[in-house]
């Protein structure tokens, strides 16, 4: 039987997700890079870009403007499956915009900690 949302695993993934969010809004590229799986099979489908592999994700992060990154999260759902897999889904809004952003990440517990192996970001009107 699959163990879903074991308290210790859920706490660890939630902390990793919150660390990612803080790094995202503060443009901490080093932490953002750390939290993605360093592999050519990592995928990030963004609002305006499709990135395949950690090298493309790194290049995107390094070139992205550091201004206007603040956002408010809502409807965040984190679900863990067993000891080493989780899905994090959230919506976000930014001041001055009516658009609703959506973000979903697949996290896997690797030898060096929880890492994002796939991510998707989209915007609704």
C-alpha positions as CSV (number, residue, x, y, z in Angstrom):
1,X,0.0,0.0,0.0
2,X,1.3,3.4,-0.9
3,X,1.9,5.8,2.0
4,X,0.7,9.2,1.2
5,X,1.7,12.4,3.0
6,X,3.7,10.8,5.8
7,X,4.2,13.7,8.2
8,X,8.0,13.6,8.2
9,X,8.2,13.3,4.4
10,X,5.6,16.0,3.9
11,X,7.5,18.3,6.2
12,X,10.7,17.8,4.3
13,X,9.2,18.4,0.9
14,X,7.3,21.5,2.2
15,X,10.6,22.9,3.5
16,X,12.2,22.3,0.1
17,X,9.3,23.9,-1.7
18,X,9.4,26.9,0.6
19,X,13.2,27.2,0.1
20,X,12.6,27.1,-3.7
21,X,10.0,29.8,-3.5
22,X,12.3,32.1,-1.4
23,X,15.1,31.6,-3.9
24,X,12.8,32.3,-6.8
25,X,11.5,35.6,-5.5
26,X,15.0,36.7,-4.4
27,X,16.6,35.5,-7.6
28,X,19.0,33.2,-5.7
29,X,20.3,31.4,-8.8
30,X,22.6,29.2,-6.8
31,X,19.8,27.7,-4.7
32,X,17.5,27.4,-7.7
33,X,20.2,25.5,-9.5
34,X,20.9,23.3,-6.4
35,X,17.2,22.3,-6.1
36,X,16.9,21.1,-9.7
37,X,18.2,17.6,-10.6
38,X,21.5,18.0,-12.4
39,X,20.7,15.8,-15.4
40,X,20.0,16.1,-19.1
41,X,16.5,14.5,-18.5
42,X,15.3,17.4,-16.2
43,X,12.5,19.3,-17.9
44,X,11.1,22.8,-17.2
45,X,8.2,23.9,-19.3
46,X,7.8,27.6,-18.6
47,X,5.2,30.2,-19.5
48,X,7.2,31.2,-22.6
49,X,10.0,28.6,-22.9
50,X,10.6,24.9,-23.0
51,X,13.8,23.9,-21.3
52,X,15.3,20.4,-21.6
53,X,18.2,19.5,-19.4
54,X,19.9,21.2,-16.5
55,X,22.1,23.3,-18.8
56,X,19.2,25.0,-20.5
57,X,17.5,25.6,-17.2
58,X,20.7,27.1,-15.8
59,X,21.1,29.4,-18.8
60,X,17.5,30.6,-18.5
61,X,17.9,31.3,-14.8
62,X,21.2,33.3,-15.3
63,X,19.6,35.4,-18.1
64,X,16.3,36.1,-16.4
65,X,15.8,39.7,-15.1
66,X,15.9,40.0,-11.3
67,X,13.1,42.6,-11.0
68,X,9.4,42.0,-10.5
69,X,9.7,38.5,-9.1
70,X,7.5,38.9,-6.0
71,X,4.3,36.9,-6.0
72,X,1.6,35.6,-3.8
73,X,0.9,31.9,-3.6
74,X,-2.5,30.4,-3.2
75,X,-4.1,27.0,-3.4
76,X,-0.8,25.2,-2.8
77,X,-1.1,21.4,-2.6
78,X,1.8,19.2,-1.7
79,X,1.3,15.5,-1.9
80,X,4.0,12.9,-1.1
81,X,4.0,9.3,-2.3
82,X,6.1,7.0,-0.2
83,X,9.5,8.2,1.0
84,X,10.9,9.7,-2.2
85,X,8.4,11.2,-4.6
86,X,6.2,14.3,-4.4
87,X,4.1,16.7,-6.5
88,X,3.8,20.3,-5.6
89,X,1.1,22.4,-7.2
90,X,0.3,26.1,-6.7
91,X,-1.3,29.1,-8.2
92,X,0.3,32.6,-7.9
93,X,-0.5,36.2,-8.6
94,X,1.7,39.3,-9.0
95,X,0.8,42.8,-7.9
96,X,-0.5,44.9,-10.8
97,X,-1.6,41.9,-12.9
98,X,-4.9,40.1,-13.3
99,X,-3.2,37.0,-14.6
100,X,-3.1,33.8,-12.6
101,X,0.0,31.7,-12.7
102,X,0.1,28.0,-12.2
103,X,3.2,26.0,-11.2
104,X,3.6,22.3,-10.8
105,X,6.7,20.4,-9.8
106,X,7.7,16.8,-9.5
107,X,10.2,16.3,-6.7
108,X,12.3,13.1,-6.1
109,X,14.5,12.4,-3.0
110,X,18.0,11.9,-4.3
111,X,21.2,11.0,-2.4
112,X,21.8,14.8,-1.9
113,X,18.3,15.8,-1.0
114,X,15.0,16.6,-2.6
115,X,15.3,17.8,-6.2
116,X,12.9,19.0,-8.9
117,X,13.0,16.5,-11.8
118,X,10.2,18.2,-13.8
119,X,8.4,21.5,-13.6
120,X,5.7,23.4,-15.5
121,X,4.7,27.0,-15.3
122,X,1.7,28.6,-17.1
123,X,-0.3,31.8,-17.0
124,X,-4.1,32.2,-17.4
125,X,-5.8,35.4,-18.5
